[in-house]
């Protein structure tokens, strides 16, 4: 660092962060679809001329960790043909380094004069890219050919002019061309915004000094990451988990993790996990790597730049032909659930190494309810990334209404859903008694009830954590399992967690979607009685659960109060029962 002013490097770093965030704001404001504009299922980043990430917008970490693989493919195929004004498009996981078909990359090479200096990059989840189900998240797809339009690396704009055949092919192959093309234009606008700001930054610093800052930034991030890993205890930490079965003939998917910390390096090894499945939940290798980076970055205390240098000490092993590294033509449209579960496994392993830096298991990331049909002659596809709940930590209870750490996304407001779709949201609420018991309690499950106001529609759901609910840590209890049910007050049709074959809804059908609750942290019998009383007063915990899980007896009086003598007896009885079970 002696040849570069560290203050200049810090200014350079935050300038890049600001550019990436400005791109994100531009994309969100210009987007057409709810999945991009409201759920914020998109990402922006600035990459250097070698395709290495320099800065990330405040969006989806699971997107951003896979940018390098995509950029490497783009540069290898197109570098010689790149010119100012060019914009590239692609989505295919096997032919282009993409992540899944709904996530489309729009990337602009940035030039000063004829010199390539950087790339302004975007990725967004599109409302539909064709395939066998509306929304293109087919759990039941057995190969990628069933999942939608596959785009290799193509020019979308050639020296600033649209490559019209590519636009026409996309419009013809998607169910909602106005939304898809509108979101693509929003991505182009975001990339253009980033490109202009990058050119100005390079002009102000001078190209040689800016290029020097790039290399120093990567090296600085690497040193900080290595120092963080060196502070963790060496060892191999193992954890296993499962994803719900995809139909009766396929069984649950097993995830086996061995996380090895050795000095300044980390190895994330998925050997022993299930073979790739004939379903849409396979995770391609760039996405699997992104899970490793996301989880490890989240437990590092230092303010490490979000650039490629941070990833250098981290190695990911995922044997080909497994659910973490499928061979073509393996389906991967619904791979998000696998990404979330890989991060959850890493949290389980890290709990053994750095227990005060992790949470107990949460609801498992965004569920993906999709309701599609027609309102008159107008087709609609409602899809939201429904976020929920975290597990508890060593310091506080689990949080509700927050995104999984792998995806900084938002739940769509009730008003936006009802204004844009023939749906009425009849309940949006927290579920009592759903958080895992613990010295710190897991977050409560979220419930959303959708009433269909159109004549008919198809329902598909990607949820999880019913057969394998969120685990607690260090004596904490599991969170409540998830639930999908149609017309609970009538025929009470319970659906599987993974709705592989779309279900037909009729007018006035009510679909009830409940996420899993978060796991608890620590012994429930060590939770302060006043905290349990507060939970009862607030409606988070019933009197029965207070007694059975926490040993707190609430007197039948107003306002509610703790019956001290009964509580002493109840906690003693629970201790004795637990000790007897252990000895037995």
C-alpha positions in Angstrom: 0.0 0.0 0.0 3.0 2.3 0.3 2.7 3.5 -3.3 -1.0 4.6 -3.0 -2.6 7.2 -0.6 -4.9 5.1 1.6 -7.3 8.0 1.8 -7.6 8.1 -1.9 -8.3 4.3 -1.9 -11.1 4.8 0.6 -12.6 7.6 -1.6 -12.3 5.4 -4.6 -14.0 2.5 -2.9 -17.0 4.5 -1.7 -17.3 6.1 -5.1 -17.7 2.7 -6.6 -20.2 1.7 -3.9 -22.2 4.8 -4.6 -22.2 4.1 -8.4 -23.5 0.6 -7.8 -26.2 1.8 -5.5 -27.2 4.5 -7.9 -27.6 1.9 -10.6 -29.9 -0.1 -8.3 -32.1 2.9 -7.6 -32.3 3.7 -11.3 -33.3 0.1 -12.1 -35.9 0.0 -9.3 -37.5 3.3 -10.4 -37.6 2.4 -14.1 -38.8 -1.2 -13.7 -42.2 -2.4 -14.9 -42.9 -5.6 -13.0 -43.7 -6.1 -9.4 -41.0 -8.8 -8.9 -38.3 -6.2 -9.8 -39.9 -2.9 -8.6 -41.6 -4.1 -5.4 -39.9 -7.4 -4.4 -36.5 -6.0 -5.5 -35.3 -9.2 -7.0 -32.5 -7.7 -8.9 -28.8 -6.7 -8.5 -26.3 -4.3 -9.8 -22.5 -4.3 -9.6 -19.4 -2.6 -11.0 -16.7 -4.9 -12.4 -13.2 -4.0 -13.5 -12.0 -4.6 -17.0 -11.0 -8.2 -16.1 -14.5 -8.9 -15.0 -13.8 -8.9 -11.2 -16.4 -7.4 -9.0 -15.4 -4.0 -7.5 -18.6 -2.9 -5.8 -22.2 -4.2 -5.3 -25.5 -2.5 -5.0 -27.5 -3.1 -1.9 -29.6 -5.9 -3.4 -29.2 -9.7 -3.6 -25.9 -11.2 -2.4 -26.8 -14.6 -4.0 -26.8 -12.8 -7.4 -23.6 -10.9 -6.8 -21.3 -13.7 -5.7 -21.9 -15.3 -9.1 -21.0 -12.3 -11.3 -17.4 -13.3 -11.8 -18.2 -16.6 -13.5 -20.6 -14.8 -15.9 -18.1 -12.0 -16.6 -15.3 -14.5 -17.3 -17.4 -16.2 -20.0 -18.4 -12.8 -21.5 -14.8 -11.6 -21.8 -13.5 -14.8 -23.2 -16.2 -14.9 -25.9 -16.7 -11.2 -26.7 -13.7 -9.1 -25.7 -12.2 -8.7 -29.2 -15.6 -7.5 -30.6 -16.5 -5.0 -27.8 -17.0 -1.4 -28.7 -18.4 1.7 -27.0 -22.2 1.6 -26.9 -22.4 -2.2 -26.9 -24.7 -3.9 -24.4 -24.8 -7.7 -23.8 -27.6 -10.0 -22.7 -27.6 -13.6 -21.5 -29.2 -15.9 -19.0 -28.2 -19.5 -19.7 -26.4 -21.3 -16.8 -24.6 -23.8 -19.0 -23.8 -21.7 -22.1 -23.2 -18.3 -20.5 -22.4 -18.7 -16.8 -25.9 -17.6 -15.8 -27.8 -18.6 -12.7 -31.3 -19.6 -13.9 -33.3 -18.6 -16.8 -35.6 -15.9 -15.2 -32.4 -14.0 -14.1 -31.3 -12.1 -17.2 -27.9 -10.3 -17.2 -27.6 -6.9 -19.0 -24.0 -5.8 -19.1 -22.4 -2.7 -20.6 -18.6 -2.5 -21.3 -17.4 1.0 -20.3 -14.8 2.7 -22.4 -12.9 6.0 -22.2 -12.1 6.7 -25.9 -11.2 3.2 -27.1 -9.9 1.9 -23.8 -12.0 -0.6 -21.9 -11.9 0.5 -18.2 -14.8 -1.4 -16.5 -18.2 -3.0 -16.8 -21.6 -1.8 -15.5 -23.5 -4.9 -14.7 -27.1 -5.8 -13.8 -29.2 -8.9 -13.3 -32.9 -9.0 -12.7 -35.5 -11.7 -12.1 -38.1 -11.4 -14.9 -41.8 -12.0 -14.6 -41.7 -14.7 -17.2 -39.3 -16.2 -19.7 -41.6 -18.9 -21.1 -41.4 -22.6 -20.2 -44.0 -25.0 -18.9 -45.4 -22.8 -16.1 -46.3 -19.1 -15.9 -43.5 -17.3 -14.1 -40.9 -19.9 -15.2 -40.1 -21.3 -11.8 -41.1 -24.9 -12.6 -40.4 -27.2 -9.7 -41.5 -30.1 -11.9 -39.2 -29.4 -14.8 -36.9 -32.3 -15.5 -34.5 -30.5 -17.8 -33.6 -26.9 -18.6 -35.4 -27.1 -22.0 -38.7 -27.0 -20.1 -37.9 -23.9 -18.2 -38.0 -21.2 -20.8 -36.0 -19.1 -23.3 -32.3 -19.9 -23.2 -30.1 -16.9 -24.2 -26.4 -17.4 -24.8 -24.1 -14.3 -24.7 -25.6 -12.0 -27.3 -25.4 -8.3 -28.2 -28.5 -6.5 -27.1 -27.3 -3.1 -28.3 -24.7 -2.8 -31.0 -22.8 0.6 -30.6 -26.0 2.0 -29.1 -28.5 0.6 -31.6 -30.9 -2.2 -30.6 -30.3 -5.6 -32.1 -33.9 -5.9 -33.1 -34.0 -9.7 -33.8 -33.0 -10.4 -30.2 -35.7 -8.1 -28.9 -38.2 -9.8 -31.2 -37.3 -13.3 -30.1 -37.6 -12.4 -26.4 -41.0 -10.8 -27.0 -42.3 -13.8 -28.8 -41.3 -16.3 -26.2 -42.5 -14.8 -23.0 -46.1 -14.5 -21.6 -45.8 -10.9 -20.6 -43.6 -9.2 -23.2 -44.5 -5.6 -22.1 -43.2 -6.3 -18.6 -40.2 -8.2 -19.7 -39.0 -5.7 -22.3 -39.8 -2.9 -19.9 -37.6 -4.4 -17.2 -34.8 -5.1 -19.7 -35.0 -1.4 -20.7 -34.7 -0.5 -17.0 -31.6 -2.6 -16.8 -30.1 -0.9 -19.9 -30.8 2.5 -18.2 -29.2 1.4 -15.0 -26.1 0.1 -16.8 -25.9 3.4 -18.8 -26.1 5.4 -15.5 -23.3 3.4 -14.1 -21.2 3.7 -17.2 -21.4 7.5 -17.3 -20.4 7.7 -13.6 -17.5 5.3 -14.1 -16.1 7.3 -17.0 -16.3 10.4 -14.9 -14.5 8.7 -12.0 -11.7 7.4 -14.3 -11.4 10.9 -15.9 -11.1 12.6 -12.5 -8.4 10.2 -11.2 -6.6 9.5 -14.4 -6.8 6.0 -16.0 -3.4 4.8 -14.6 -4.2 5.9 -11.1 -7.7 4.4 -11.2 -6.4 1.1 -12.5 -3.9 1.1 -9.7 -6.7 1.7 -7.2 -8.5 -1.3 -8.6 -5.6 -3.7 -7.9 -5.0 -2.3 -4.4 -8.7 -2.6 -3.6 -8.7 -6.3 -4.4 -5.6 -6.9 -2.4 -6.9 -4.9 0.6 -10.1 -7.0 0.6 -8.1 -10.2 0.4 -5.9 -9.2 3.4 -8.9 -8.3 5.5 -10.7 -11.6 4.7 -7.6 -13.7 5.5 -7.2 -11.9 8.8 -10.8 -12.7 9.7 -10.4 -16.3 8.8 -7.2 -16.5 10.8 -9.1 -15.4 13.9 -11.5 -18.3 13.6 -10.5 -21.6 15.3 -9.0 -24.1 12.8 -11.0 -27.3 12.3 -13.5 -29.1 10.1 -17.1 -28.3 11.0 -19.9 -30.5 9.6 -23.6 -30.0 9.2 -26.4 -31.6 7.2 -29.9 -30.5 6.2 -32.7 -31.4 3.9 -35.0 -29.8 1.3 -38.6 -31.0 1.0 -39.3 -33.8 -1.4 -40.3 -33.0 -5.0 -43.1 -35.5 -5.4 -43.5 -38.9 -3.9 -41.0 -40.6 -6.3 -38.0 -38.3 -5.5 -37.7 -38.0 -1.8 -36.0 -35.3 0.2 -32.8 -33.8 -1.0 -29.8 -34.1 1.4 -27.2 -31.5 1.9 -23.9 -32.5 3.4 -21.4 -29.9 4.3 -17.8 -30.0 5.6 -16.5 -26.5 6.3 -12.7 -26.4 6.9 -11.0 -23.4 8.4 -7.2 -23.7 8.1 -5.2 -20.6 8.9 -6.2 -17.9 6.5 -8.3 -20.1 4.2 -11.7 -21.7 4.1 -12.9 -24.7 2.1 -16.6 -25.3 1.7 -17.1 -28.9 0.6 -20.5 -30.3 -0.4 -19.2 -33.9 -1.1 -21.8 -36.4 0.0 -24.8 -34.3 -0.9 -27.6 -35.7 -3.1 -27.1 -36.3 -6.8 -28.8 -33.7 -9.1 -32.5 -34.2 -9.2 -35.1 -34.4 -12.0 -36.6 -31.2 -10.8 -36.0 -27.5 -10.8 -34.0 -27.0 -7.6 -30.5 -27.8 -8.8 -28.0 -25.0 -8.1 -25.4 -24.3 -10.8 -21.8 -23.8 -9.6 -21.7 -20.0 -9.8 -24.7 -19.8 -7.5 -23.2 -22.4 -5.2 -20.0 -20.4 -4.9 -22.1 -17.3 -4.1 -23.6 -19.1 -1.1 -20.1 -19.7 0.3 -19.2 -16.0 -0.1 -22.4 -14.8 1.4 -22.3 -16.9 4.5 -18.7 -16.3 5.3 -18.9 -12.6 4.6 -21.8 -12.3 7.0 -19.8 -13.5 10.1 -16.8 -11.3 9.4 -16.6 -8.2 11.6 -14.3 -6.1 9.5 -15.6 -3.6 7.0 -14.4 -5.6 4.0 -14.9 -4.1 0.5 -17.5 -6.2 -1.4 -15.1 -6.9 -4.2 -13.6 -10.0 -5.8 -10.4 -9.9 -3.7 -12.5 -11.0 -0.6 -13.3 -14.3 -2.3 -9.7 -15.4 -3.0 -9.2 -17.3 0.3 -12.4 -19.2 -0.1 -12.6 -22.5 -2.1 -15.9 -24.2 -2.9 -16.0 -27.9 -3.7 -19.2 -29.2 -5.4 -18.8 -32.5 -7.3 -20.2 -32.5 -10.8 -23.6 -34.2 -11.1 -24.8 -33.2 -7.6 -27.6 -30.8 -6.7 -24.9 -28.1 -6.1 -23.3 -28.6 -9.5 -25.6 -30.2 -12.0 -24.6 -31.4 -15.4 -26.6 -30.2 -18.4 -29.4 -30.4 -19.1 -30.3 -30.3 -15.4 -33.2 -28.1 -14.5 -32.4 -25.2 -12.1 -35.3 -22.7 -12.4 -36.2 -23.0 -8.7 -32.7 -23.2 -7.4 -33.2 -20.3 -5.0 -34.4 -22.7 -2.2 -31.2 -24.7 -2.5 -29.1 -21.5 -2.2 -30.9 -20.5 0.9 -30.5 -24.0 2.4 -26.8 -24.0 1.6 -26.4 -20.8 3.5 -28.4 -22.3 6.4 -26.1 -25.3 6.4 -23.1 -22.9 6.6 -24.7 -21.1 9.5 -25.1 -24.5 11.2 -21.4 -25.3 10.7 -20.3 -21.8 11.7 -22.2 -22.1 14.9 -19.7 -24.6 16.0 -16.8 -22.3 15.3 -18.1 -18.8 16.1 -21.4 -19.4 18.0 -21.9 -15.8 19.0 -21.9 -14.6 15.3 -24.7 -16.7 13.9 -28.5 -17.1 14.3 -30.5 -20.2 14.9 -32.2 -21.4 11.7 -34.8 -19.2 10.1 -37.8 -19.8 7.9 -35.5 -20.7 5.0 -35.5 -17.7 2.7 -38.1 -16.4 0.4 -41.0 -18.7 -0.5 -42.4 -18.1 -4.0 -46.2 -18.2 -4.3 -47.2 -17.7 -7.9 -50.8 -17.2 -9.0 -51.3 -16.9 -12.8 -54.4 -16.6 -15.0 -56.4 -14.1 -17.0 -58.6 -11.2 -16.0 -60.8 -10.9 -19.1 -58.4 -10.8 -22.0 -55.5 -9.6 -19.9 -53.1 -12.3 -18.6 -51.6 -11.8 -15.2 -48.7 -13.5 -13.3 -48.5 -12.6 -9.6 -45.2 -13.8 -8.1 -43.6 -12.5 -4.9 -40.5 -13.4 -3.0 -42.2 -13.7 0.4 -39.7 -13.2 3.2 -40.2 -14.0 6.8 -38.3 -14.7 9.9 -34.9 -15.3 11.5 -33.9 -17.5 14.3 -32.7 -16.1 17.6 -29.1 -15.2 18.4 -27.0 -15.3 21.6 -28.0 -11.7 22.2 -31.6 -11.2 21.1 -34.8 -12.8 19.8 -35.3 -13.6 16.2 -36.6 -10.9 13.9 -39.8 -10.9 11.8 -40.6 -9.4 8.4 -37.0 -9.4 7.3 -35.2 -10.9 4.4 -32.9 -13.9 4.5 -29.3 -12.8 4.5 -28.9 -14.2 1.0 -31.4 -11.8 -0.6 -32.1 -8.3 0.4 -35.7 -8.4 -0.9 -39.0 -7.0 0.4 -42.5 -8.3 0.8 -44.9 -6.6 -1.5 -47.4 -4.3 0.2 -51.0 -5.4 0.4 -52.2 -2.3 -1.5 -49.8 -3.0 -4.5 -51.0 -6.6 -4.8 -54.7 -5.6 -4.7 -54.2 -2.7 -7.2 -52.3 -4.8 -9.7 -53.9 -8.3 -9.6 -57.4 -9.9 -9.2 -56.5 -10.9 -5.6 -57.6 -9.7 -2.2 -55.3 -10.1 0.8 -57.6 -11.1 3.7 -54.9 -11.6 6.3 -51.3 -10.6 6.7 -50.2 -11.4 10.2 -47.7 -12.9 12.6 -48.6 -16.4 13.9 -48.6 -16.9 17.7 -46.7 -19.8 19.2 -44.7 -20.3 16.0 -41.2 -19.1 17.1 -38.9 -21.8 18.6 -38.6 -21.6 22.4 -35.3 -20.5 23.8 -33.5 -18.2 26.2 -33.9 -16.0 23.1 -37.0 -17.0 21.1 -37.1 -17.6 17.4 -39.0 -15.1 15.2 -42.7 -15.8 14.5 -44.0 -17.2 11.3 -45.7 -14.9 8.8 -49.1 -15.7 7.3 -50.7 -14.3 4.1 -54.2 -15.2 2.8 -54.9 -14.7 -0.9 -58.6 -14.6 -2.2 -58.9 -15.1 -5.9 -61.2 -12.6 -7.6 -60.8 -14.0 -11.2 -62.7 -16.9 -12.6 -59.7 -19.3 -12.5 -56.0 -19.3 -12.0 -53.1 -21.7 -11.5 -51.2 -21.8 -8.2 -47.6 -23.0 -7.7 -45.6 -22.7 -4.5 -41.9 -23.1 -3.7 -41.7 -23.3 0.1 -39.8 -25.5 2.5 -39.2 -26.5 6.1 -42.3 -28.5 6.8 -40.9 -32.0 7.3 -37.6 -30.4 8.5 -38.5 -27.3 10.4 -36.0 -24.7 11.4 -33.6 -26.0 14.1 -32.7 -24.2 17.3 -29.2 -23.8 18.7 -27.7 -24.7 22.1 -30.9 -26.1 23.6 -33.3 -23.8 21.7 -36.4 -25.4 20.2 -37.4 -25.7 16.6 -39.6 -23.2 14.9 -43.1 -24.2 13.7 -43.3 -25.8 10.2 -44.6 -24.1 7.1 -48.1 -24.6 5.7 -50.0 -24.2 2.4 -53.7 -24.8 2.5 -56.7 -23.9 0.3 -60.0 -23.0 1.8 -59.2 -23.9 5.4 -62.8 -23.3 6.6 -64.3 -25.4 3.9 -62.6 -28.4 2.2 -59.3 -27.6 4.0 -57.1 -28.9 1.2 -53.5 -29.1 2.5 -50.8 -28.7 -0.2 -47.3 -30.0 -0.1 -44.5 -27.6 0.7 -43.3 -27.9 -2.8 -46.2 -27.7 -5.2 -44.7 -29.5 -8.2 -47.8 -29.7 -10.3 -49.8 -26.4 -10.5 -53.1 -26.4 -8.6 -56.3 -24.9 -10.1 -57.9 -22.1 -8.1 -61.5 -21.1 -8.7 -63.2 -17.7 -8.1 -63.4 -17.0 -4.3 -61.0 -19.8 -3.4 -58.8 -18.7 -0.4 -55.1 -19.7 -0.4 -53.4 -19.6 3.0 -49.6 -19.4 3.0 -47.7 -19.7 6.3 -43.9 -19.6 6.5 -41.9 -21.5 9.1 -41.0 -19.9 12.4 -37.5 -19.3 13.5 -35.5 -21.5 15.8 -34.7 -20.6 19.4 -31.3 -20.0 20.9 -30.4 -21.4 24.4 -32.3 -23.1 27.1 -36.0 -22.0 27.3 -36.0 -22.4 31.0 -33.4 -19.6 31.3 -35.7 -17.1 29.6 -36.5 -14.3 32.0 -40.0 -14.7 33.3 -40.7 -11.0 32.5 -39.9 -11.7 28.9 -42.3 -14.5 28.7 -45.0 -12.4 30.4 -44.4 -9.7 27.8 -44.8 -12.3 25.0 -48.1 -13.4 26.5 -49.4 -9.8 26.8 -48.4 -9.0 23.2 -50.1 -12.2 21.9 -46.9 -13.8 20.7 -47.1 -16.7 23.1 -50.2 -18.4 24.5 -50.6 -19.1 28.2 -50.4 -22.8 27.5 -47.1 -22.5 25.6 -45.7 -20.2 28.3 -46.4 -23.0 30.8 -45.3 -26.0 28.7 -42.2 -24.5 26.9 -40.9 -22.0 29.4 -42.3 -23.1 32.7 -44.0 -19.8 33.3 -47.5 -19.9 34.8 -49.6 -16.8 34.1 -52.2 -16.1 36.8 -55.8 -15.8 35.6 -56.2 -12.1 36.3 -56.2 -8.7 34.6 -53.7 -7.4 33.9 -51.9 -10.7 33.4 -49.2 -11.5 36.0 -46.8 -14.3 36.9 -47.8 -16.8 39.5 -44.5 -17.0 41.2 -45.1 -20.1 43.3 -46.7 -22.1 40.4 -43.8 -21.0 38.1 -41.2 -22.3 40.6 -43.0 -25.7 40.7 -43.5 -25.9 37.0 -39.9 -25.0 36.1 -38.7 -27.6 38.6 -40.9 -30.2 37.1 -39.7 -29.4 33.6 -36.1 -29.6 34.7 -36.7 -32.9 36.4 -38.5 -34.3 33.3 -35.7 -33.2 31.0 -33.0 -34.5 33.2 -34.8 -37.8 33.4 -35.1 -38.0 29.7 -31.4 -37.4 29.3 -30.4 -40.0 31.8 -32.8 -42.5 30.3 
